[in-house]
Amino acid sequence: EFMSMYKLMFLGPEPFVLNESNEVEMKLTVALPDWLFEDDDNVGTRDKDGNLIVTFMLFGKILVTYHNPDGGDLFGVSPKKYLIKMKDGSSVHVDGSSVPTETAIAIRKVSSVKSIDAFF
């Protein structure tokens, strides 16, 4: 039960979907309350731009960081953009809420992806 709730909160109900061309894409739709980023008892962690962040490991291998600029609740929201860093040192910049097929497949395969930064 805990893992089901964790998945829904951090990834959404269907993180990998088929687009209209029947190709796999990744679209994270989170449900994260503001207190996960910062509350009265916990000063939140911030990125270099001052955004509150929370991190987790996807598939136990890929570091995922959510950047929340106003620190509010993120319920039913998808990122506005992604930065995916690959293990070979390259990066993929995605503007929009969905990660395209080639990168989504790389994320599912895990082996070539180092980290994902998602910006809300």
Salt bridges, closest charged atoms under 4 A:
GLU38 OE1 - ARG46 NH2 3.64
ASP47 OD2 - HIS67 ND1 2.62
ASP49 OD2 - LYS48 NZ 3.62
ASP117 OD1 - HIS67 NE2 2.68
